[in-house]
Amino acid sequence: MEKAIVTQIKSAIKRPERQKRTLTALGLRKMNQSVEVVLTPQIQGMIHAVQHLVRVEKI
């Protein structure tokens, strides 16, 4: 399976609750925090929903 590093680059303050929960579900809680995820279709959809708040680097 393909993996990626997802880094939160923008704040979740003043964002819709759905986007805040998506960041939490990805494992992101703070600015500039990075997590390594397996790129399943579900995770790719979550990344797409908050693509303006995160940076993705494929491994």
N, C-alpha and C positions, 0 to 999 in steps of 0.2 A: 504494500500500500504506500501511496505517496504521502509525504509529511510536509508540513509547513510551519513556520514560526509566525505567529500573529502577535503584533505589538500595538497596543493602544496609543495613538498619537494625539487624540483630541479628547477633551473632557466630556463626560456624560451629563454634566449639569445643564439644565434647561433642555433636555432631550425628552422625547416621549418615553413613557414607562416601558413600552415594548422594546425600545432600543436599549434601555438600561438593563432590562432582564436578559436580552440577547448577549450583551457584553459579559454579564455575570455567568451565563450558561457556557460561554467560551472559556471562562476561568480568569477573566480580566477584572481587576478591582481598582487598579491605580493607573495613573498616567505613566507611560513608558514601561509598563510591565509587559513581559513577553511570555507566551506559552507555546509549547510545541503541540500540534494537533495532527491527527490523521485526517486526510482530506476525503471524507465520505460525502455523499450527496447532501446529507443533512447539515454537516459542518459547512460545506460550501454555500448552502443557502443562508446560513446564519451569518457568514462572513459577508455575503452580498448585501444583506439587510443593513449592515453597519459599516459598509466599505468606506464611507466618508470619515469614520472615526478610527480606523485601524490601518496598519501597513502589513502586507503579507509577503513573506519571503519563502519561496519553495526550496526544500532541501533536496 
